[in-house]
């Protein structure tokens, strides 16, 4: 099972940017879709965006055009670049490796806190 560790969260003001990193214990390109989720206080965890194993990217409407997912060359780190942050982007951000083959297991990272406040 791939191990995931998120980093890069913090406190920023509205309009600022942050880049989150999700470091995987192995290359994720072949057998996983890589996803970002977030959970705001008192709310359910929601899907934010993903990069498919084939490289296709998709995002929830509320972040489309502001957030961007990318990877390093070795496909061991997945980034979530967040621009023009808004207070409603506040929450704990999680990355998830969604297995697309029967012999692999999906897994979650531990989460990193993002707070957008003036």
N, C-alpha and C positions, 0 to 999 in steps of 0.2 A: 504494500500500500504506500503510495507516494505521501511523503510528509510535506506540509506546507507551513511556511512562517511568513506572516505579514509584518510590514514595518512601514514607517513614514507618516503615521498619523500625527495629529497635533491640533493646536488651537490657531485659527486664522480668522482674519476679518472678512466680511463680505467683499467679494470681488477679487480676492487673492486666489492663489493656486497652491496645490499640493500634489505630490506624486507618491502614490502608494506602491510598494513592492511586495510581491508574493514570491518567495524563494522556495523552489521545489527541490526535493531530494534526488530527483532524477529528471531527465529531459521529458517534457510533457507533450511533445509535438505529435507523437504517433497515436497515442491511445486515449488522449483526454481532450475534452472541450474544457477550456479554462473560463471560469465564471467569477464575477464579482457580485456580491450581495451586500446589502446594508440593513441595519436594524436601528430605527429611531426609538427613543424611549417610549415605552407604552404601545409600540406598534409591532406588527409582524415583520419578520425578515422579508425583504423584497429583492428581487433580481434587479441588478443594475445594468449589467452588460456581459458580453462574453466574446471570446475568440474561439472559433471552432478549430478542430485539429487541422482543418484545411486552410485556416487563416481568415475565414470570413468573420466579420465583426458585426455585432448588433448591440443596441442600447435601448434602455427604457426612454420613452419620449421626453421625460423631464430632464434628462441629462444629455440628450442627443445634441451634438454640436459643442458641448462644453467638456465632456469627458472623452478620453481616448485610451484604448487598450493596446499595448504593444508588448513585445518580448525581446529578450536579448538574443544574440546570435545562436547560442547553444540551447535556447528554449528551456532554460532552467529558472528564469525569472520572468514573471509577468507583471507589467506595470499598469497602473491606472492613473493616468494624467488627468487631474481635475482642475479646470480653469473656471474663472468667474464663479467662485463658490457662493452659495446662498445659505442662509440659516437653515432652510429645509433640507440641506444636504447633511446636516449633523446626524451622526449615528456611529455605530460600530460597523466597520467594513470588514467583510470576510471574503477570502477567495476560496474557490471550490474547484477541485479537479473532478470533472464528471467523466467517469469511465465510459468508453464507447465500445469496449470489447468485453467479452464475458469473463475473461481471465483476470481482469484488472478490477480494482475497487475504487469507488469514488471516495473522496476525502475532503475535509474542511480544514482551514487554518484556524488559529485561535482568535483572530480578529484584531483590529487596530482602531482606536477611537479617533474620530474626526469631529471637531467642534468648530462651527462657523458662527462667530458672534462678535459684535462690536463692543 
